[in-house]
């Protein structure tokens, strides 16, 4: 069991290191090369494709939940071939519809229409393949999954470097490179998963019934994931509508830098889902308590990444320096979203509590809709709008913890929310003190917390290893 965990972690670690490097490259070099306004359109393409990837109706997520922990050769291939075909047909229809809208216009800005058309093409490349990627993740075939993702990122980097060398500054060519890398990756995924794409399928009626079944299982996860990013989407689009594409681009750069870290953190949750799915139910409670303690000891140290990121952006992208003050408002989100991704979301899926996952995320969306209007259109506070992203993450983390404590029958004593207190201290210090002073203050606070927490929970890792190894 330990060897399998380390192997899975090594594949996902390698894949996500490449992903991290690619994200860093795109965040740093693309805005420097194409300028603030055109970078805003590039970010608009990323923004659209982020949401279009959820036009899956929960089918891939349902497959993931249904067959998580299974082995690849145990999958019902006829049924899964139907799911790939069904999503391909639906995606093709949606792509044609969006292209029609882009051509005949929803905006007087022709560049925004171009972005929408390219995003429609991306939809066809992203959605059907999700069936294959989720199947690989569910069956712990992380080597194949990682190779495909690494190939996509490497092609993207090579393509963008070529554009930089050739001094191509039109954002459309950057999008074409991204689409090409996705196309090649799709060809590889179809090849390695050909037994799930080619061959006999069930009848059309049975295939649709299976789609409805997987949809019922996975739709809560899909909608909860969508509503989770919708919070940030509502805030970002409100900023674009209230201010300008330039302000949108600057805020998007800061958010992208933060999301870059989250991509790496999320790799751990991919590994732990099939492991926890195979774990005996009576051991899940103890594992949760120990993982929770360990994350509390480790995760606050992510705050120290803020300082090198701030300095680097200040030196390398001076055109975006006016947006750097918002990094302190957004960056603490990683503390809470990391714990949600690695622990709370994973456990809610393992315990099949997807509806609770959805309910909390919808609550956060509704809260954002209610609050964002007065913040942006009445008080015209860009600071308040940006800080809302972190506030929502704090609330989500609190609700998820309460739900899981109740489900696992863990004593919900009134413990002090140290993570929230330390994060709010960090934000306040960033407003009133210099960067060096903030670093010294946080170094003292987090170091004291680390010493206290590690001394209190030093046996947590040993107990967690015993739980995992006894499950092998």
VOGU-3710 file (C-alpha; in Angstrom, 3 decimals, decimal comma):
1> xxxxxxxxxx> 0,000/0,000/0,000  2,769/2,431/0,933  4,609/1,710/-2,342  1,418/2,310/-4,368  0,785/5,605/-2,575  4,346/6,793/-3,203  4,152/5,736/-6,852  0,847/7,538/-7,355  2,193/10,622/-5,603  5,322/10,595/-7,769
11> xxxxxxxxxx> 3,256/10,568/-10,977  0,929/13,320/-9,832  3,829/15,281/-8,366  5,697/15,197/-11,682  2,563/16,078/-13,645  1,712/18,953/-11,355  5,276/20,261/-11,258  5,079/20,537/-15,055  1,629/22,117/-14,682  3,023/24,516/-12,083
21> xxxxxxxxxx> 5,909/25,479/-14,332  3,546/25,970/-17,287  1,185/28,127/-15,234  4,126/30,178/-13,998  5,409/30,587/-17,545  2,009/31,686/-18,853  1,375/34,049/-15,954  4,774/35,726/-16,237  5,673/35,781/-19,925  2,322/36,124/-21,698
31> xxxxxxxxxx> 1,291/39,392/-19,971  4,795/40,822/-20,389  4,812/40,070/-24,105  1,280/40,936/-25,296  0,434/43,902/-23,048  -2,267/44,582/-20,489  -5,301/44,885/-22,783  -4,597/41,843/-24,975  -3,735/39,838/-21,852  -7,243/40,675/-20,655
41> xxxxxxxxxx> -8,680/38,907/-23,718  -6,412/35,908/-23,112  -7,737/35,770/-19,556  -11,282/36,038/-20,904  -10,622/32,890/-22,979  -9,324/31,100/-19,864  -12,363/32,366/-17,977  -14,855/31,031/-20,569  -13,173/27,626/-20,929  -13,031/27,234/-17,155
51> xxxxxxxxxx> -16,834/27,289/-17,068  -17,493/25,449/-20,332  -15,615/22,402/-19,053  -18,564/21,803/-16,712  -20,971/21,086/-19,590  -20,710/17,409/-18,633  -24,031/17,055/-16,768  -22,139/15,198/-14,038  -21,534/12,082/-16,170  -17,719/11,879/-15,769
61> xxxxxxxxxx> -18,005/12,759/-12,086  -20,647/10,037/-11,654  -18,319/7,510/-13,286  -15,543/8,663/-10,972  -17,672/8,188/-7,856  -19,168/4,903/-9,037  -15,892/3,211/-9,995  -13,421/4,966/-7,691  -11,100/2,342/-6,229  -11,854/-0,185/-8,998
71> xxxxxxxxxx> -9,265/-1,605/-11,381  -9,136/-0,579/-15,031  -9,948/-4,060/-16,373  -13,076/-4,193/-14,184  -14,748/-1,228/-15,888  -17,981/-1,868/-17,891  -16,506/-0,870/-21,239  -19,685/-1,027/-23,339  -21,490/1,380/-21,046  -18,538/3,764/-20,832
81> xxxxxxxxxx> -18,191/3,859/-24,619  -21,770/5,097/-24,713  -20,912/7,864/-22,254  -17,994/9,084/-24,357  -20,156/9,098/-27,487  -23,053/10,856/-25,746  -20,852/13,633/-24,410  -19,164/14,066/-27,786  -22,529/14,591/-29,500  -23,735/17,027/-26,816
91> xxxxxxxxxx> -20,437/18,937/-26,967  -20,613/19,187/-30,749  -24,110/20,689/-30,525  -23,030/23,174/-27,834  -19,961/24,157/-29,850  -22,029/24,926/-32,964  -24,516/26,929/-30,869  -21,757/29,058/-29,304  -20,074/29,634/-32,666  -23,414/30,861/-34,033
101> xxxxxxxxxx> -23,742/33,246/-31,080  -20,155/34,430/-31,568  -20,616/35,084/-35,300  -23,982/36,806/-35,114  -23,036/38,750/-32,073  -23,731/39,236/-28,405  -21,128/41,983/-28,184  -20,012/44,970/-30,250  -16,442/44,027/-29,325  -15,267/41,771/-32,184
111> xxxxxxxxxx> -12,367/40,479/-30,115  -14,742/39,240/-27,426  -16,722/37,415/-30,147  -13,490/35,822/-31,370  -12,714/34,673/-27,838  -16,167/33,078/-27,577  -15,699/31,158/-30,867  -12,317/29,827/-29,765  -13,799/28,878/-26,394  -16,535/26,911/-28,193
121> xxxxxxxxxx> -13,871/24,880/-30,014  -12,113/24,281/-26,686  -15,380/22,915/-25,270  -15,365/20,088/-27,848  -11,787/19,242/-26,909  -12,310/19,374/-23,136  -15,701/17,844/-22,333  -15,690/14,390/-24,046  -12,170/13,599/-22,859  -13,249/14,146/-19,237
131> xxxxxxxxxx> -14,835/10,687/-19,379  -11,401/9,213/-20,105  -9,451/11,314/-17,586  -11,889/10,573/-14,765  -11,763/6,849/-15,580  -7,963/6,885/-15,356  -8,055/8,754/-12,036  -10,785/6,544/-10,561  -8,849/3,359/-11,328  -5,539/4,800/-10,066
141> xxxxxxxxxx> -4,020/4,721/-13,564  -2,242/7,942/-12,734  0,808/7,206/-14,887  -1,219/7,376/-18,112  -3,147/10,407/-16,879  0,038/12,216/-15,873  1,810/11,514/-19,181  -1,132/12,966/-21,124  -1,254/16,116/-18,986  2,521/16,586/-19,180
151> xxxxxxxxxx> 2,395/16,296/-22,984  -0,285/18,984/-23,182  1,666/21,419/-21,040  4,961/20,818/-22,839  3,356/21,423/-26,238  1,799/24,610/-24,885  5,158/25,884/-23,585  6,961/25,050/-26,841  4,233/26,766/-28,857  4,294/29,942/-26,761
161> xxxxxxxxxx> 8,086/30,116/-26,782  7,903/29,868/-30,584  5,439/32,776/-30,678  7,716/34,839/-28,443  10,737/34,128/-30,659  8,744/35,033/-33,779  7,457/38,181/-31,990  3,806/37,292/-32,558  1,763/39,536/-30,270  -1,834/38,729/-31,264
171> xxxxxxxxxx> -3,633/36,878/-28,485  -5,494/34,722/-31,062  -2,296/32,818/-31,870  -1,727/32,037/-28,199  -5,223/30,546/-28,051  -4,579/28,482/-31,206  -1,460/27,015/-29,576  -3,541/26,076/-26,535  -6,178/24,395/-28,719  -3,514/22,470/-30,638
181> xxxxxxxxxx> -1,965/21,133/-27,407  -5,404/19,957/-26,269  -6,042/18,257/-29,631  -2,792/16,275/-29,473  -3,481/15,279/-25,861  -6,954/14,066/-26,848  -5,446/11,851/-29,549  -3,110/10,305/-26,948  -5,926/9,797/-24,407  -8,139/8,147/-27,010
191> xxxxxxxxxx> -5,254/5,848/-27,965  -4,337/4,733/-24,420  -8,037/4,361/-23,523  -9,105/2,945/-26,904  -10,897/0,026/-25,283  -13,223/2,614/-23,696  -13,789/4,479/-26,972  -13,865/1,921/-29,787  -15,871/-1,287/-29,904  -19,396/-2,445/-29,305
201> xxxxxxxxxx> -21,756/-0,192/-27,385  -25,107/-0,651/-25,735  -28,285/0,374/-27,504  -29,088/4,076/-27,680  -31,892/3,817/-25,110  -29,777/1,865/-22,609  -26,861/4,251/-23,161  -29,087/7,217/-22,358  -30,417/5,439/-19,259  -26,828/4,877/-18,107
211> xxxxxxxxxx> -26,085/8,559/-18,735  -29,061/9,525/-16,572  -27,818/7,157/-13,854  -24,280/8,586/-13,853  -25,722/12,098/-14,034  -27,773/11,506/-10,878  -24,654/10,325/-9,075  -22,276/13,017/-10,280  -24,419/16,093/-10,846  -24,089/17,240/-7,235
221> xxxxxxxxxx> -20,294/17,180/-7,522  -20,392/18,965/-10,889  -22,735/21,668/-9,659  -20,808/22,089/-6,417  -17,523/22,468/-8,336  -19,196/24,889/-10,710  -20,785/26,909/-7,938  -17,454/26,932/-6,109  -15,664/28,668/-8,995  -18,809/30,671/-9,763
231> xxxxxxxxxx> -18,150/32,739/-6,647  -14,870/33,936/-8,108  -16,466/34,194/-11,561  -19,229/36,509/-10,333  -16,684/38,753/-8,678  -14,364/38,809/-11,709  -17,151/39,533/-14,211  -18,550/42,253/-11,941  -15,095/43,859/-11,906  -14,892/43,665/-15,713
241> xxxxxxxxxx> -18,345/45,237/-16,094  -17,755/47,981/-13,516  -14,200/48,944/-14,419  -12,357/47,785/-17,592  -10,679/44,875/-19,379  -7,343/46,248/-18,110  -8,425/46,083/-14,449  -9,914/42,650/-15,152  -6,557/41,529/-16,578  -4,604/42,780/-13,559
251> xxxxxxxxxx> -6,907/41,120/-11,029  -6,948/37,956/-13,150  -3,136/37,877/-13,086  -3,187/37,906/-9,265  -5,895/35,236/-9,152  -3,987/33,102/-11,671  -0,853/33,260/-9,540  -2,877/32,072/-6,552  -4,602/29,332/-8,564  -1,202/28,125/-9,723
261> xxxxxxxxxx> -0,487/27,012/-6,163  -3,936/25,426/-5,859  -3,310/23,263/-8,935  -0,338/21,725/-7,158  -2,244/21,247/-3,895  -5,153/19,538/-5,669  -2,882/16,747/-6,903  -2,860/15,232/-3,422  -6,659/14,924/-3,344  -6,550/12,972/-6,641
271> xxxxxxxxxx> -4,262/10,399/-5,012  -6,159/10,080/-1,731  -9,678/9,582/-3,091  -9,211/5,971/-4,319  -7,145/5,157/-1,201  -9,804/6,442/1,201  -12,534/4,830/-0,920  -10,925/1,428/-0,270  -10,468/2,117/3,447  -12,801/0,398/5,913
281> xxxxxxxxxx> -15,518/2,756/7,117  -14,592/2,327/10,785  -11,109/3,709/10,069  -12,239/6,826/8,212  -12,991/8,730/11,415  -9,503/8,320/12,881  -7,859/9,032/9,528  -9,858/12,259/9,244  -8,778/13,481/12,672  -5,110/12,807/12,002
291> xxxxxxxxxx> -5,098/14,324/8,499  -6,908/17,377/9,877  -4,268/17,837/12,569  -1,395/17,430/10,117  -2,852/19,897/7,633  -3,400/22,432/10,400  0,290/22,106/11,252  1,528/22,450/7,675  -0,835/24,513/5,620  -0,399/27,952/7,199
301> xxxxxxxxxx> 3,214/27,917/6,014  1,893/28,505/2,486  1,548/32,158/3,516  5,309/32,597/3,185  5,067/32,038/-0,577  3,329/35,414/-0,722  6,570/37,340/-0,213  8,713/35,938/-3,073  5,674/36,050/-5,393  5,067/39,721/-4,540
311> xxxxxxxxxx> 8,700/40,685/-5,094  8,973/38,760/-8,345  5,827/40,272/-9,843  6,925/43,736/-8,743  10,272/43,379/-10,510  9,248/41,416/-13,588  5,821/42,895/-14,372  5,940/46,565/-13,342  2,946/47,304/-15,618  0,799/45,285/-13,197
321> xxxxxxxxxx> 2,235/46,808/-9,994  -0,972/48,720/-9,254  -2,775/45,398/-8,836  -0,202/43,888/-6,461  -1,869/45,275/-3,337  -4,754/42,881/-4,003  -2,429/39,878/-3,722  -2,590/40,140/0,087  -6,408/40,014/-0,079  -6,577/37,008/-2,418
331> xxxxxxxxxx> -3,550/34,894/-1,487  -4,870/33,733/1,949  -7,612/31,923/0,039  -5,045/29,180/-0,649  -4,961/28,288/3,060  -8,630/27,397/3,203  -9,074/26,105/-0,343  -6,132/23,732/0,164  -7,772/22,147/3,166  -11,123/22,005/1,388
341> xxxxxxxxxx> -9,573/20,296/-1,655  -7,335/17,830/0,177  -9,579/16,895/3,084  -13,164/18,140/3,113  -14,108/17,615/-0,551  -12,391/14,229/-0,627  -14,201/13,002/2,495  -17,577/14,292/1,362  -17,162/12,326/-1,884  -15,980/9,176/-0,101
351> xxxxxxxxxx> -18,928/9,368/2,304  -21,250/10,074/-0,645  -22,355/13,410/0,792  -22,244/15,228/-2,535  -25,553/16,943/-1,787  -24,032/18,657/1,258  -21,113/19,700/-0,927  -23,547/21,270/-3,351  -25,687/22,942/-0,669  -22,735/24,756/0,909
361> xxxxxxxxxx> -21,395/25,933/-2,447  -24,819/27,187/-3,557  -25,138/29,048/-0,246  -21,806/30,748/-0,975  -22,946/31,717/-4,494  -26,176/33,242/-3,147  -24,258/35,134/-0,497  -21,869/36,477/-3,142  -24,735/37,616/-5,375  -26,387/39,447/-2,477
371> xxxxxxxxxx> -23,219/41,140/-1,236  -21,393/41,916/-4,500  -23,932/44,461/-5,777  -23,630/46,979/-2,917  -19,867/46,401/-2,633  -19,176/47,170/-6,303  -22,047/49,325/-7,578  -22,934/51,314/-4,443  -19,673/51,579/-2,480  -17,510/51,056/-5,595
381> xxxxxxxxxx> -14,952/49,158/-3,508  -12,552/47,074/-5,546  -10,753/46,144/-2,304  -13,965/44,775/-0,803  -14,842/42,830/-3,946  -11,441/41,136/-4,065  -11,369/40,349/-0,320  -14,752/38,639/-0,676  -12,959/35,741/-2,398  -11,055/34,921/0,798
391> xxxxxxxxxx> -14,074/35,532/3,063  -16,109/32,989/1,079  -13,276/30,422/1,383  -13,188/30,900/5,172  -16,946/30,349/5,437  -16,880/27,278/3,169  -14,122/25,702/5,234  -16,106/26,319/8,435  -19,329/24,774/7,105  -17,608/21,717/5,611
401> xxxxxxxxxx> -15,792/21,040/8,864  -19,015/21,253/10,863  -20,797/18,869/8,495  -18,004/16,264/8,580  -17,581/16,479/12,342  -21,293/15,736/12,723  -21,210/12,863/10,212  -18,122/11,228/11,715  -19,357/11,928/15,267  -16,292/13,935/16,198
411> xxxxxxxxxx> -16,561/16,148/19,249  -17,342/19,653/17,990  -15,846/21,524/20,892  -15,439/25,261/20,579  -11,817/25,162/19,385  -10,149/28,446/18,505  -10,091/29,054/14,698  -6,374/29,828/14,604  -6,136/29,672/10,823  -8,787/32,392/10,392
421> xxxxxxxxxx> -7,238/34,578/13,094  -3,741/34,310/11,595  -4,995/34,989/8,057  -6,957/38,085/9,125  -3,877/39,283/11,024  -1,836/38,857/7,848  -4,313/40,896/5,776  -4,476/43,698/8,343  -0,681/43,842/8,624  -0,332/44,027/4,819
431> xxxxxxxxxx> -2,511/47,162/4,852  -0,683/49,046/7,620  2,924/47,819/7,471  5,707/47,440/4,917  6,506/44,115/3,259  9,548/43,503/5,508  7,559/44,263/8,654  4,727/41,952/7,581  7,255/39,173/6,954  8,787/39,512/10,434
441> xxxxxxxxxx> 5,398/39,646/12,150  4,121/36,565/10,297  7,387/34,699/10,843  6,978/35,102/14,605  3,253/34,256/14,670  3,413/31,217/12,362  6,590/29,874/14,012  4,971/29,974/17,446  1,876/28,275/16,033  3,999/25,582/14,335
451> xxxxxxxxxx> 5,919/24,753/17,505  2,705/24,563/19,520  0,804/22,504/16,969  3,605/20,048/16,190  4,307/19,406/19,874  0,606/18,827/20,493  0,033/16,548/17,485  3,433/14,894/16,919  1,886/11,405/16,960  -0,672/12,167/14,249
461> xxxxxxxxxx> 1,518/11,093/11,302  2,429/7,769/12,960  -1,236/6,928/13,572  -2,192/7,937/10,026  0,466/5,657/8,520  -0,750/2,780/10,676  -4,330/3,322/9,457  -3,296/3,382/5,788  -0,888/0,440/6,005  -3,384/-1,746/7,858
471> xx> -5,746/-1,254/4,922  -3,311/-2,837/2,432
//
